[in-house]
């Protein structure tokens, strides 16, 4: 018996009745009171459910989709077959995401893809190196790159696609632990892939994090 379930509600109703009216065993009374007890238990569960939907940390189902729409419009939809927990994590990460900074761009792409991007700013000495300088280091074909003060407020980003995504409980091609008719071998389609990060997701993340008035030249790599 748990708080708020039908048995708990039944006990609470019976506790309000005078004990001298009924014997110790009351099967008929229990049967009569079980109906309203069940209805009240349902109401209690609905109240608990409604309470959970008031916070991102406990919201579930379509209410998470509504929360995402409230904060981000159509920019952060639930992915195909995405469960509540990873969707909630993406909402929180996007809501508290640092923006308009180089560390913010790196953190956002790492959070999205799991891989660290390469960012080169041609007007940043720490990226280009400097002749006779000590910042960033400089060595032909080893460290540093050509810089240009004409490319201010611009950066070149190499973002990497996630290393893996797939279909839960289905073995990969050429794997050794699957057999025909077993639960780990199946004919599948791309629509069944869960957790897939598209190229459009990466471009959208870069665009949402970059500072206004800047240009981020972005290329994708595997």
Secondary structure, DSSP 8 states (H G I E B T S, - for coil): --TTSHHHHHHHHHHTS-GGGS-S--HHHHHHHHHHHHHHHHHHHHHHHHHHTTSTTT--HHHHHHHHHHHHTTSS---TT--HHHHHHHHHHHHT---SSHHHHHHHHHHHHSS--EEE-TT-HHHH--TT--SS--BTTTB-----GGGTTEEEEEEE--S--B-TT---TT-SS--TTSTT-----GGG-BS---HHHHHHHHHHHS-TT-EEEEEEE-
